[in-house]
Amino acid sequence: MGEIGRMDRRVEVKKPTTTTSAMGAPQKAWAHLCYLQASREPVGESLESYVNNRLVVATRFKYKTHIRTDINETMRLVDDSVIYNILAVNTTGLFIEILVEKVVE
């Protein structure tokens, strides 16, 4: 996982921002923060839950990339146009490990 040659995925990190709707109400939006080269591996069992009366599985992955101090758990990660919530960010030397879960709406 720590080899630079294995970081073969280009992912985007998005940060939350507050904008206003057409009626003037505040609403949450996502703005581009950065692109990263990362490696990905699946993490254990994914949790099942019911969303809108249907059973869905939110898959979890762990991404490893070069360290950035401005990434945290309020952000989202986009990989191949699939959106993931960032659950945890762990620093290990020159790298960070980002635990994500697929957004199911």
N, C-alpha and C positions, 0 to 999 in steps of 0.2 A: 504493500500500500504506500510506502514512502518513496518509491522510485519515481523520479520525474517523468520518465518515459511512460508510466502507466496512467498519468493524468491526461486521459484522452477525451474527456467530455468538456464541452464549453457550456457553462451555466451562467445564468444572470441572477443577480441579487437585486431585489426591489425593496424599498423602504416605504413605510406608510406616510401618507400626507393627508391633510384635511383640505378639501375643496368645498365649494358651494354648488348646490344644484341650481337648476333653472328658476326654482321658486325661492332661492336664497337660504335653503336649509343646509347645514354642514353635512358633509358625507365623506367617507373614507375612500381614498384612492391610493394607487401604488405607483411610485416613481422609480425610475432606473437608478441604481446605485453603482454597480460595477459588473463587469464580466470576469469570470474566473475559469482557469483550466483546473479540472478536478478529476479524481477517480471516484467510483461509486461501488458500493457493495450492499446487498440486502441485509436487513437487521431482523433476526428472529421472526417470531410470529406477528402478523399484522392483526390489529384489532378489528372485530366486526361490530357494526352498530346499525341502528335503523335510522334512515333519513327519508322523510316524506313517505313513510309506510313501505319502505323497501330496504332490504338488507344490503349493506355495502361494506367493502373491505378497504380501509385506508392503509395502503402499503407504506412501509417505512424503509428508508435507506440511510446510509452513512456516507457522506461525501468527505473527501480529504483533499485539501488544497494548501497553497502557501498562505502564511499568516496574514491576516488583516484584522486590525483592532476595532474597526467600526461596524462589524457584523454582530448582530445580537438576535435574541429570540422574538423580537417584534416584527421581524422582516420575513420575506418570502423568497423562495428560490425557484427559478424556472429552468427546467431541463427538458429540451426537445418539445417545447410548448406545453409541458405538463407542469402545473403549479403545485408547490409544496410549502407547507408551513414549517418554519424553522422551530424545532423543539428545544434544542440544546446546542451550544457552541463550546467546544473544549480545545484548549491550546496545548499542543504537545511539541515543544521545541520550536522548530521553524515552520511547523504545519498547524492547521486547525482542522478539527473534525466537526462536521455539521450534521446533526441528526435531524432528519426531516420526515414529515408525514404528508401524504397526498391530500390536497384540499378536496373534500367531498361536500358538495352543496346540493 
